[in-house]
Amino acid sequence: MAEQKGPGVGFEFPTFPVSWMKRDVLLFASSIGATYPDELHFLYELNPKFAAFPTYPIILPFKHTDQEVIDFYARSNSTPIEGVPKFDTKHVLDGERKMEFIKPLPASSEGRRFEIRSKVLGVYDKGKPGTVVETEQRLIDADSGETYTRAIGSGFYVGQGEWGGPKGPKTVNFPPPSDKKPDASSTFQTTLETALLYRLNGDYNPLHATPEPGVKMGFGGPIIHGLFSWNLSAHEVLKTFGGSDPANLKEFQARFAAPVKPADKLIVDMWRTGEKDGQGFEEVRFIVRVEGGKTVLTNGRALVKVVGKKESKL
């Protein structure tokens, strides 16, 4: 595919080092719903198959090398992109996230030098509603140059459009099959403290901890991280179809559609499509919805090596 051209495209953000300990990946697995005893390899460091949950690197652009809490707003005030207006990062929402798993992630970064390299893939002016900035972030071993994960994300800068930029390509959608029930459904009951645990991974946005920002933004109080629901659904898909083996997840993506409130009950509906790539990974589509309420993640798509079909709980 030819590289796109346009304002900001190819702009590289400063590279920064990242690190993690076994303790970090244990906390992450606990915070996204890994279960005892069948997923002890994510929850106990002396398990013979101990591993990091594959989506863990999604947190590293927030965490960097820190073990202590940080000022979220100061860190997220990122480098302005050359060739486009400077956008206000206090009014940005997650649009969509996709991750490709290229090399198995070590359970700790100890003894190696990892870094995140980021560049702009596109900046799209959506008129009055705002601007979409699409970026690529690679987790790279600084010494070997090898890429471990590649993440593509879009941020939506609310009300910051109409600057004369390109409208951008048509969005590709992956809706669930309309003619059949889910092959599997799982539920997860969040609590008033779910986001307070998840934020300890390194995503310290006050919107998820204290009422004031959410009241200002019209949510009525705190909301749960969109990436919590994203990671939770990655866990449910891998557990249901991939035997909770990190090697069985090749790609994972979803679009953020609506906020989740603390204590909402989440339902992950999953469909096998039967479509396989050349390496035996099958496409699974999914949505995440609040029981009795809105769909909060759409466009859910994963490539999974299916190792055992569990019966639907519907």
C-alpha positions in Angstrom: 0.0 0.0 0.0 1.4 3.4 -1.0 2.2 5.7 2.0 -0.4 8.4 2.3 0.6 12.0 1.9 -0.8 15.1 3.5 -0.3 17.6 6.3 1.6 16.0 9.2 2.0 12.6 7.6 5.3 11.0 8.5 6.0 13.4 11.4 8.0 11.5 14.0 7.5 12.2 17.7 10.5 12.0 20.0 11.5 8.4 20.9 11.3 7.6 24.6 12.6 4.6 26.7 10.0 2.2 28.3 10.5 -0.5 30.9 8.4 -2.9 32.9 8.8 -5.4 35.7 7.1 -8.7 36.4 5.1 -6.9 39.0 3.7 -4.6 36.3 2.5 -7.5 34.1 0.9 -9.2 37.1 -1.0 -6.1 38.0 -2.1 -5.6 34.4 -3.5 -9.2 34.2 -5.3 -8.8 37.5 -6.8 -5.4 36.5 -8.3 -6.7 33.2 -10.0 -9.8 34.6 -7.5 -12.7 34.3 -8.9 -15.6 36.4 -7.7 -18.2 38.9 -6.8 -21.1 38.4 -6.9 -21.4 34.6 -4.9 -18.3 34.0 -2.3 -18.6 36.7 0.4 -18.1 34.0 -0.6 -14.5 33.8 -1.1 -14.1 37.6 1.8 -15.9 39.2 5.5 -15.2 38.4 6.7 -18.7 39.3 4.3 -20.5 37.1 6.3 -22.5 34.5 4.4 -20.8 31.6 4.5 -17.3 33.2 3.9 -14.6 30.5 2.8 -11.0 30.0 -0.7 -10.6 28.6 0.0 -9.7 24.9 -1.8 -6.3 24.9 0.3 -5.0 27.8 2.4 -2.7 25.6 -0.7 -0.5 25.0 0.0 1.0 28.4 3.7 1.8 27.9 3.1 5.2 26.1 1.4 6.3 29.3 3.9 4.6 31.7 7.3 5.2 30.1 9.8 4.0 32.7 7.9 5.2 35.8 7.0 3.2 38.9 5.5 6.3 40.6 2.3 8.1 39.7 2.7 11.0 37.2 1.0 14.2 36.1 -1.2 12.9 33.3 -2.0 16.3 31.8 1.7 17.4 31.7 2.7 14.2 29.9 -0.1 14.1 27.4 0.7 17.6 26.2 2.6 16.1 23.4 4.9 17.6 20.8 3.0 19.7 18.2 2.8 18.1 14.8 4.5 20.1 12.1 2.2 21.3 9.3 -1.1 21.2 11.3 -2.6 23.4 14.0 -1.6 22.7 17.7 -4.4 20.7 19.2 -5.6 20.9 22.8 -4.9 17.5 24.4 -7.3 18.1 27.2 -10.2 17.7 24.7 -9.1 14.5 23.0 -11.0 11.2 22.9 -9.8 7.8 21.9 -11.2 6.8 18.5 -9.9 3.4 17.7 -7.0 1.1 18.6 -5.4 -1.7 16.7 -2.5 -3.8 17.8 -0.3 -6.3 15.9 1.7 -8.9 17.9 5.0 -9.5 16.1 7.3 -11.0 18.7 6.5 -12.6 22.1 6.8 -10.0 24.8 9.2 -10.8 27.7 7.7 -10.8 31.1 10.1 -8.1 32.2 12.3 -5.6 30.2 15.2 -6.3 32.6 18.5 -6.6 30.8 17.2 -5.0 27.6 16.6 -1.5 26.3 13.1 -1.0 24.9 11.7 2.2 23.4 8.5 3.5 21.7 8.9 5.0 18.3 5.9 7.0 17.1 4.9 8.6 13.8 1.8 10.3 12.3 0.0 8.3 9.7 -2.7 10.9 8.9 -4.4 14.1 10.2 -8.0 14.4 9.0 -10.2 17.5 9.3 -13.7 16.4 10.0 -15.1 19.9 10.0 -17.0 21.3 13.0 -17.0 18.0 15.0 -13.1 18.0 15.2 -9.9 16.5 13.9 -8.7 12.9 13.8 -5.0 12.2 14.3 -3.9 8.6 13.4 -0.5 7.5 14.7 1.6 4.4 14.8 3.5 3.3 17.9 6.1 0.5 17.7 7.6 -1.2 20.8 11.2 -1.7 19.7 14.3 -3.4 21.2 16.7 -0.5 20.9 19.8 -2.7 20.5 18.5 -5.2 17.9 16.0 -2.8 16.2 13.4 -5.5 16.3 9.7 -4.6 16.6 7.7 -6.5 19.2 4.3 -4.8 18.8 2.8 -2.3 16.4 -0.1 -0.2 17.6 -2.2 2.1 15.4 -4.5 4.6 17.2 -6.7 7.4 16.3 -7.4 10.4 18.6 -10.4 12.6 18.1 -9.8 16.2 19.0 -13.3 17.5 19.8 -14.4 20.7 18.2 -10.9 21.4 16.7 -11.6 21.0 13.0 -12.3 23.4 10.1 -8.6 24.2 9.5 -8.6 23.2 5.8 -7.1 19.7 6.1 -8.0 16.6 4.1 -11.2 14.7 5.1 -9.4 11.4 5.2 -10.2 7.9 3.8 -13.5 6.1 4.4 -13.5 4.1 7.6 -13.4 0.4 7.2 -16.0 -1.4 9.4 -16.1 -4.9 10.7 -19.7 -5.4 11.9 -20.7 -8.7 13.5 -22.6 -11.2 11.3 -26.3 -10.1 11.2 -27.7 -13.5 10.6 -26.5 -15.5 13.6 -26.3 -15.3 17.4 -22.8 -14.9 19.0 -20.7 -18.0 19.2 -19.8 -17.0 22.7 -20.8 -14.3 25.2 -19.1 -13.4 28.5 -20.0 -10.9 31.2 -17.8 -8.8 33.5 -19.2 -6.9 36.5 -17.2 -3.6 37.0 -17.2 -2.0 40.4 -16.9 1.6 41.6 -13.1 0.8 42.0 -12.4 -0.8 38.6 -10.8 2.3 37.1 -8.9 3.0 40.3 -7.2 -0.3 40.0 -6.6 -0.2 36.2 -5.1 3.3 36.4 -2.2 1.9 38.5 -0.9 0.4 35.2 0.2 3.9 34.3 -2.8 5.7 32.8 -3.4 8.3 35.5 -6.0 10.5 33.7 -8.0 12.2 36.5 -11.2 11.6 34.4 -11.2 8.0 35.7 -10.5 8.8 39.4 -12.3 11.9 40.6 -15.8 13.3 39.7 -14.8 16.9 38.6 -13.4 16.3 35.1 -16.3 14.0 34.2 -18.9 16.5 35.5 -17.3 19.2 33.3 -17.4 16.9 30.3 -21.0 16.0 30.8 -20.5 12.4 32.0 -21.9 13.2 35.5 -18.8 11.8 37.2 -15.8 9.5 36.6 -15.9 7.1 33.7 -13.8 3.9 33.2 -10.9 4.0 30.8 -11.9 3.0 27.2 -8.7 1.0 27.1 -9.9 -1.0 30.2 -12.8 -2.2 28.1 -10.5 -2.8 25.1 -8.1 -4.9 27.1 -10.9 -6.7 28.9 -12.4 -7.8 25.6 -8.9 -8.9 24.3 -8.7 -11.1 27.4 -12.2 -12.5 26.9 -11.5 -13.3 23.2 -8.1 -14.9 23.9 -9.5 -16.9 26.8 -12.6 -18.1 24.9 -11.0 -19.1 21.6 -7.2 -19.1 22.1 -6.8 -21.1 25.3 -5.3 -18.0 27.0 -2.1 -18.6 25.1 -0.4 -15.3 24.1 1.0 -17.0 21.0 -2.6 -17.5 19.7 -3.3 -13.7 19.2 -2.0 -12.1 16.1 -4.1 -8.9 15.8 -6.7 -7.1 17.9 -8.7 -3.9 17.3 -11.9 -2.1 18.4 -13.5 1.3 18.1 -14.6 3.3 21.2 -18.3 4.1 20.9 -19.6 5.2 24.3 -18.4 5.7 27.9 -18.6 3.0 30.6 -19.6 4.1 34.1 -18.2 2.5 37.2 -20.4 -0.5 38.3 -21.7 -1.1 34.7 -22.0 -4.8 33.8 -20.2 -5.4 30.5 -21.1 -8.1 28.0 -18.7 -9.2 25.3 -20.4 -10.9 22.3 -18.1 -12.8 20.0 -18.6 -14.3 16.5 -16.3 -16.7 14.6 -16.3 -15.8 10.9 -14.5 -18.9 9.6 -12.2 -16.6 7.6 -8.5 -17.6 8.1 -5.2 -16.2 7.1 -2.4 -18.3 5.6 -1.1 -19.1 9.1 -4.2 -20.6 10.6 -5.4 -17.5 12.5 -9.2 -17.1 12.3 -11.1 -13.8 12.3 -13.3 -13.3 15.4 -15.6 -10.2 15.5 -17.0 -8.8 18.7 -18.8 -6.0 20.4 -18.9 -4.9 24.0 -22.1 -3.6 25.5 -23.4 -2.5 28.8 -26.2 -4.8 30.1 -29.5 -3.1 29.2 -27.7 -0.1 27.6 -25.3 1.1 24.9 -22.7 -0.7 22.8 -19.4 0.7 24.1 -16.9 -1.0 21.7 -17.8 -1.6 18.0 -15.7 -2.7 15.0 -14.2 -5.4 17.2 -11.9 -7.7 15.2 -9.2 -10.2 16.3 -7.1 -12.8 14.5 -7.0 -15.8 16.8 -5.6 -19.3 16.5 -8.7 -21.2 17.7 -7.8 -24.1 20.0 -11.2 -25.2 21.5 -14.7 -24.0 21.1 -16.6 -23.1 24.3 -20.4 -23.3 24.2 -22.2 -19.9 24.2 -23.4 -18.9 27.6 -26.6 -17.3 26.1 
